[in-house]
Amino acid sequence: MTHRLEDVITLFDGLFREPFGTRLVRGGDEPLYLPADAACPWHRVIFARGFYASALHEISHWCIAGARRRELEDYGYWYLPDGRDAAEQQGFEAVEVAPQALELLFSQACGLRFHVSVDNLGGEVAVDRDAFRARVEARAARYEREGLPARAEAFRTALEGFYRGGLDLARALEAGRRHLATPARPLASQAC
C-alpha cells in the first residue's frame, strides 16, 4: 500500500480546512503548530521532513488540543528535547500517551506500521520502550471503548475509508465529515 503525502494532506485539509481553519503543511526538521496570524489566515499543523508518520503524529496532537490551545503556538506547550533526565522523561511520556494512542489508531486505519516514540535518544536515563508501548496500547483500547474525540474519529474514518475501504478521496472525506459536529464557516482562500 502506498502512503502518499498528498493523500493525507488532502484528507486532513478536506476535513478541517473550512470548519476549523486548519491545514496540514509539510515542514523541515522539526514539527510545529502555528495558529493563524497576520501573515497567514490558516492554522498550520506542520509535520517534519515529509514523513507520513510525522504527519499522523502531529495530527493526533491537533485532534486532542482544545479550542484555547489551538490559538497558541505549539498549543502553548514547551518541548524539552533529547537528553531528558528520569523525571523529565516520565513527564514527557505522561503527555505523549494519548497522542501516540491516536497515532496508533490512525496508523492501523491506513495500514501503516506504528512505532512508539520515547524521543530521548541523547538521554542518560534508561527508557522502558515496552512499558511505554503497553501504556499507549492501553490508551488506544480505551479510546476504542469510550470513543475518540470527534475530530480524531472523523480523520480515522476518512483514513480507513480511503486506505482500507476502497473509497476514493471524495467519498472518504464524506464519510469522515459525518463525525464532525462543528458547522463550517467560510474562510479566506488565500494560501500562505
Residue frames relative to the residue before (quaternion, step in Angstrom):
aa qw qx qy qz dx dy dz
M 1.0000 0.0000 0.0000 0.0000 0.00 0.00 0.00
T 0.3120 -0.7569 0.5511 0.1614 3.55 -0.92 0.94
H 0.1527 -0.7737 0.6117 0.0632 3.55 -0.90 0.99
R 0.0573 -0.8270 0.5588 -0.0229 3.53 0.00 1.34
L 0.5309 -0.6415 0.4578 0.3116 3.55 -0.98 0.90
E 0.6040 0.5723 -0.3570 0.4246 3.59 1.01 -0.73
D 0.6601 0.5161 -0.3108 0.4487 3.59 1.02 -0.77
V 0.6841 0.4631 -0.3048 0.4739 3.60 0.84 -0.89
I 0.6218 0.5205 -0.3417 0.4751 3.60 1.07 -0.67
T 0.6474 0.5141 -0.3176 0.4645 3.60 0.94 -0.85
L 0.6630 0.4969 -0.3123 0.4648 3.59 0.93 -0.84
F 0.6734 0.4867 -0.3063 0.4646 3.59 0.84 -0.93
D 0.7022 0.4643 -0.2788 0.4622 3.58 0.72 -1.06
G 0.6475 0.5358 -0.3209 0.4366 3.58 0.99 -0.77
L 0.6955 0.4479 -0.2668 0.4945 3.56 1.12 -0.62
F 0.8525 0.2734 -0.0610 0.4413 3.55 0.79 -1.04
R 0.4924 0.6795 -0.4438 0.3146 3.61 1.16 -0.27
E 0.7553 0.3877 -0.2306 0.4755 3.58 0.70 -0.97
P 0.7560 0.3996 -0.2804 0.4360 3.64 0.54 -0.95
F 0.7922 0.2779 -0.1436 0.5240 3.61 1.10 -0.58
G 0.4087 -0.7402 0.4558 0.2781 3.59 1.24 0.02
T 0.5522 0.6245 -0.3532 0.4247 3.56 1.17 0.66
R 0.0937 -0.7887 0.6070 0.0277 3.52 -1.05 0.86
L 0.3919 -0.6758 0.5737 0.2461 3.54 -1.29 0.52
V 0.0673 -0.8261 0.5581 -0.0396 3.57 -0.72 1.15
R 0.4049 -0.6801 0.5590 0.2473 3.54 -1.00 0.91
G 0.1044 -0.8361 0.5382 0.0179 3.58 -0.77 1.04
G 0.6808 -0.4769 0.3817 0.4042 3.52 -1.33 -0.43
D 0.8606 -0.1441 0.1073 0.4766 3.54 -1.00 -0.88
E 0.8020 0.2392 -0.1054 0.5371 3.58 0.99 -0.77
P 0.4295 -0.6715 0.5281 0.2928 3.58 -1.01 0.72
L 0.0014 0.7924 -0.6089 0.0378 3.55 -1.21 0.52
Y 0.2025 -0.7267 0.6360 0.1626 3.54 -1.21 0.56
L 0.0390 -0.7956 0.6045 -0.0093 3.55 -0.82 1.04
P 0.3499 -0.7188 0.5550 0.2299 3.58 -0.79 0.95
A 0.6533 -0.4835 0.3985 0.4249 3.56 -1.27 0.33
D 0.0019 -0.7882 0.6153 -0.0161 3.54 -1.16 0.65
A 0.7708 -0.3475 0.2466 0.4735 3.59 -1.28 -0.18
A 0.7021 0.4709 -0.2681 0.4620 3.60 1.06 -0.66
C 0.8063 0.1159 -0.0337 0.5791 3.60 1.15 -0.53
P 0.3579 -0.7705 0.4867 0.2036 3.61 -0.69 1.03
W 0.6656 0.5021 -0.2900 0.4698 3.61 1.27 -0.15
H 0.4076 -0.5927 0.6176 0.3180 3.52 -1.26 0.50
R 0.1613 -0.8127 0.5561 0.0654 3.59 -1.03 0.77
V 0.1842 -0.7182 0.6645 0.0938 3.52 -0.92 1.06
I 0.0744 -0.8286 0.5547 -0.0135 3.56 -0.24 1.31
F 0.1450 -0.8043 0.5731 0.0607 3.57 -0.65 1.12
A 0.5809 -0.6600 0.3838 0.2821 3.55 -1.16 0.71
R 0.9164 -0.0262 0.0167 0.3991 3.47 -1.26 0.86
G 0.6230 -0.5758 0.3516 0.3959 3.56 1.06 0.50
F 0.4199 0.6951 -0.4780 0.3345 3.58 1.15 0.54
Y 0.4895 -0.6756 0.4746 0.2807 3.56 -0.81 1.05
A 0.6646 0.5023 -0.3114 0.4572 3.61 0.89 -0.90
S 0.6139 0.5328 -0.3506 0.4651 3.60 1.05 -0.66
A 0.6147 0.5366 -0.3464 0.4629 3.59 1.01 -0.77
L 0.6707 0.4933 -0.3055 0.4622 3.60 0.84 -0.93
H 0.6564 0.5145 -0.3162 0.4522 3.58 0.96 -0.83
E 0.6880 0.4695 -0.2912 0.4706 3.59 0.85 -0.91
I 0.6094 0.5330 -0.3467 0.4737 3.59 1.07 -0.64
S 0.6343 0.5338 -0.3414 0.4429 3.59 0.98 -0.76
H 0.6253 0.5145 -0.3402 0.4780 3.60 1.03 -0.73
W 0.6588 0.5132 -0.3077 0.4560 3.59 0.93 -0.89
C 0.6569 0.5269 -0.3126 0.4394 3.59 0.99 -0.80
I 0.6790 0.4701 -0.2814 0.4887 3.59 1.17 -0.50
A 0.6170 0.5893 -0.3468 0.3897 3.59 1.03 -0.79
G 0.3940 -0.7161 0.5318 0.2217 3.56 -0.94 0.93
A 0.7423 -0.4277 0.2795 0.4334 3.57 -1.30 0.23
R 0.6614 0.5039 -0.3182 0.4555 3.62 0.89 -0.84
R 0.6714 0.4933 -0.2961 0.4671 3.60 0.90 -0.88
R 0.6508 0.5265 -0.3207 0.4432 3.61 1.06 -0.66
E 0.6117 0.5212 -0.3561 0.4768 3.59 1.28 0.00
L 0.6791 0.4771 -0.2658 0.4905 3.61 1.33 -0.11
E 0.5519 -0.5927 0.4610 0.3627 3.57 -1.08 0.69
D 0.8369 -0.0136 -0.0744 0.5421 3.55 -0.89 1.06
Y 0.6074 -0.6107 0.3105 0.4020 3.54 1.14 0.86
G 0.6282 -0.5667 0.3273 0.4208 3.58 1.22 0.40
Y 0.5426 0.6136 -0.4072 0.4041 3.58 1.24 0.18
W 0.2980 -0.7064 0.6066 0.2103 3.52 -1.19 0.58
Y 0.2551 -0.7857 0.5518 0.1149 3.54 -0.74 1.11
L 0.2152 -0.7560 0.6076 0.1138 3.54 -0.87 0.99
P 0.3453 -0.7874 0.4712 0.1968 3.63 -0.44 1.15
D 0.7889 -0.2894 0.2528 0.4795 3.53 -1.40 -0.14
G 0.6787 0.4703 -0.3680 0.4275 3.53 -1.20 0.65
R 0.3633 0.7542 -0.4773 0.2671 3.57 1.26 0.33
D 0.4223 -0.6587 0.5524 0.2874 3.54 -1.22 0.60
A 0.7670 -0.3901 0.2373 0.4508 3.59 -1.28 0.07
A 0.6836 0.4745 -0.2966 0.4685 3.62 0.86 -0.90
E 0.6527 0.5067 -0.3129 0.4683 3.58 0.98 -0.82
Q 0.6500 0.5040 -0.3195 0.4705 3.59 1.00 -0.79
Q 0.6241 0.5297 -0.3380 0.4644 3.58 1.00 -0.76
G 0.6545 0.5032 -0.3077 0.4731 3.59 0.98 -0.80
F 0.6209 0.5414 -0.3263 0.4637 3.57 1.02 -0.84
E 0.6908 0.4818 -0.2833 0.4586 3.57 0.81 -1.01
A 0.6169 0.5609 -0.3502 0.4269 3.60 1.01 -0.74
V 0.7393 0.3935 -0.2397 0.4910 3.59 0.91 -0.84
E 0.6606 0.5203 -0.3098 0.4437 3.61 1.20 -0.31
V 0.4821 0.6874 -0.4452 0.3114 3.62 1.15 -0.31
A 0.7157 0.4598 -0.2780 0.4460 3.61 0.69 -1.02
P 0.6917 0.4478 -0.3246 0.4643 3.66 0.74 -0.81
Q 0.6678 0.4800 -0.3281 0.4648 3.60 0.96 -0.70
A 0.5778 0.5546 -0.3803 0.4626 3.59 1.16 -0.46
L 0.6505 0.4827 -0.3140 0.4952 3.59 1.00 -0.80
E 0.6257 0.5351 -0.3383 0.4558 3.58 0.96 -0.80
L 0.6166 0.5367 -0.3329 0.4701 3.59 1.03 -0.78
L 0.6843 0.4765 -0.2871 0.4714 3.60 0.88 -0.92
F 0.6302 0.5136 -0.3317 0.4786 3.60 1.04 -0.74
S 0.6419 0.5241 -0.3204 0.4590 3.59 0.98 -0.86
Q 0.6501 0.5044 -0.3145 0.4733 3.58 0.94 -0.84
A 0.6488 0.5440 -0.3178 0.4268 3.58 0.97 -0.86
C 0.7778 0.3009 -0.1820 0.5209 3.58 1.04 -0.63
G 0.5358 -0.6724 0.3893 0.3304 3.59 1.22 0.32
L 0.4681 0.6498 -0.4523 0.3924 3.57 1.10 0.72
R 0.4806 -0.6583 0.4905 0.3084 3.57 -0.97 0.79
F 0.2803 -0.7634 0.5648 0.1400 3.57 -0.93 0.95
H 0.0956 -0.7631 0.6377 0.0428 3.54 -1.07 0.86
V 0.3744 -0.7136 0.5457 0.2299 3.56 -0.67 1.09
S 0.1925 -0.7890 0.5757 0.0948 3.57 -1.08 0.75
V 0.1719 -0.7713 0.6070 0.0842 3.54 -0.75 1.11
D 0.2331 -0.8649 0.4364 0.0851 3.54 1.39 -0.05
N 0.5977 0.5283 -0.3969 0.4540 3.59 0.82 0.96
L 0.0290 0.8636 -0.5020 0.0371 3.55 0.84 1.02
G 0.7562 0.3812 -0.2100 0.4887 3.59 1.01 -0.73
G 0.4704 0.6999 -0.4312 0.3207 3.57 1.25 0.08
E 0.4515 -0.6932 0.4976 0.2608 3.54 -1.18 0.60
V 0.5982 0.5724 -0.3564 0.4329 3.56 1.26 -0.24
A 0.4665 -0.6477 0.5202 0.3038 3.57 -1.08 0.74
V 0.1961 -0.7834 0.5837 0.0848 3.56 -0.88 0.97
D 0.2754 -0.7542 0.5762 0.1527 3.56 -0.88 0.98
R 0.2264 -0.8205 0.5163 0.0948 3.54 0.13 1.36
D 0.6537 0.5253 -0.3229 0.4388 3.61 0.95 -0.80
A 0.6536 0.4982 -0.3170 0.4734 3.59 0.98 -0.81
F 0.6478 0.5031 -0.3210 0.4735 3.58 0.99 -0.80
R 0.6339 0.5204 -0.3354 0.4636 3.59 0.95 -0.82
A 0.6302 0.5311 -0.3332 0.4580 3.60 0.99 -0.78
R 0.6497 0.5014 -0.3167 0.4756 3.61 1.00 -0.77
V 0.6367 0.5159 -0.3232 0.4733 3.59 1.00 -0.81
E 0.6719 0.4921 -0.2975 0.4668 3.60 0.89 -0.90
A 0.6373 0.5153 -0.3295 0.4688 3.60 1.02 -0.74
R 0.6566 0.4938 -0.3126 0.4768 3.60 1.00 -0.77
A 0.6162 0.5257 -0.3440 0.4749 3.61 1.05 -0.68
A 0.6459 0.5067 -0.3176 0.4746 3.59 0.99 -0.81
R 0.6282 0.5226 -0.3294 0.4730 3.59 1.04 -0.72
Y 0.6175 0.5223 -0.3394 0.4804 3.60 1.00 -0.78
E 0.6477 0.5223 -0.3227 0.4512 3.58 0.93 -0.87
R 0.6853 0.4808 -0.2803 0.4696 3.60 0.97 -0.84
E 0.8023 0.3389 -0.1397 0.4712 3.56 0.79 -1.09
G 0.5585 -0.6022 0.3865 0.4196 3.58 1.24 -0.33
L 0.4262 -0.6858 0.5384 0.2410 3.51 -1.17 0.72
P 0.6023 -0.4923 0.4483 0.4404 3.58 -1.23 0.27
A 0.6548 -0.5669 0.3243 0.3805 3.60 -1.04 0.75
R 0.6730 0.4822 -0.3152 0.4638 3.61 0.86 -0.86
A 0.6465 0.5099 -0.3215 0.4676 3.59 1.00 -0.77
E 0.6542 0.5009 -0.3186 0.4686 3.59 0.95 -0.80
A 0.6281 0.5296 -0.3355 0.4610 3.58 1.00 -0.78
F 0.6845 0.4798 -0.2901 0.4659 3.58 0.88 -0.92
R 0.6500 0.5099 -0.3220 0.4623 3.58 0.91 -0.86
T 0.6410 0.5281 -0.3243 0.4527 3.58 0.96 -0.85
A 0.6611 0.4959 -0.3058 0.4728 3.59 0.95 -0.87
L 0.6386 0.5183 -0.3278 0.4649 3.60 0.94 -0.84
E 0.6886 0.4932 -0.2837 0.4495 3.55 0.81 -1.02
G 0.6495 0.5197 -0.3183 0.4547 3.56 0.96 -0.83
F 0.7007 0.4685 -0.2665 0.4674 3.56 0.93 -0.90
Y 0.7835 0.3733 -0.1927 0.4580 3.58 0.72 -1.05
R 0.8089 0.2691 -0.1295 0.5064 3.58 0.97 -0.71
G 0.7276 0.4557 -0.2394 0.4534 3.56 1.15 -0.58
G 0.4947 -0.6955 0.4110 0.3202 3.56 1.25 0.01
L 0.4450 0.6862 -0.4664 0.3371 3.60 1.20 0.32
D 0.4493 -0.6256 0.5425 0.3354 3.55 -1.16 0.50
L 0.7275 -0.4456 0.2797 0.4404 3.59 -1.25 0.24
A 0.6599 0.5203 -0.3212 0.4366 3.60 0.90 -0.88
R 0.6982 0.4523 -0.2801 0.4791 3.60 0.89 -0.85
A 0.6078 0.5334 -0.3544 0.4695 3.61 1.10 -0.63
L 0.6448 0.5092 -0.3152 0.4749 3.58 1.02 -0.80
E 0.6291 0.5340 -0.3304 0.4582 3.57 0.96 -0.81
A 0.6505 0.5044 -0.3117 0.4747 3.59 0.97 -0.83
G 0.6718 0.5020 -0.2988 0.4554 3.59 0.94 -0.85
R 0.6452 0.5564 -0.3225 0.4124 3.58 0.97 -0.85
R 0.5686 0.6059 -0.3855 0.4011 3.59 1.13 -0.47
H 0.6802 0.4858 -0.2866 0.4681 3.60 1.21 -0.38
L 0.6056 0.5533 -0.3580 0.4460 3.56 1.26 -0.05
A 0.2385 -0.7892 0.5535 0.1184 3.56 -0.81 1.01
T 0.5835 0.6001 -0.3688 0.4042 3.58 1.23 -0.38
P 0.3956 -0.7152 0.5141 0.2601 3.62 -0.75 0.97
A 0.5405 -0.6261 0.4580 0.3257 3.52 -1.11 0.68
R 0.0940 -0.7606 0.6375 0.0787 3.56 -1.16 0.63
P 0.4784 -0.6831 0.4543 0.3132 3.59 -0.85 0.82
L 0.0854 -0.7816 0.6173 0.0263 3.54 -1.10 0.78
A 0.6330 -0.5041 0.4096 0.4212 3.53 -1.25 0.33
S 0.3826 -0.7358 0.5089 0.2308 3.57 -1.01 0.75
Q 0.3618 0.7598 -0.4668 0.2720 3.56 1.32 0.14
A 0.2987 -0.7307 0.5862 0.1823 3.57 -0.98 0.88
C 0.1803 -0.7724 0.5933 0.1375 3.58 -1.20 0.47
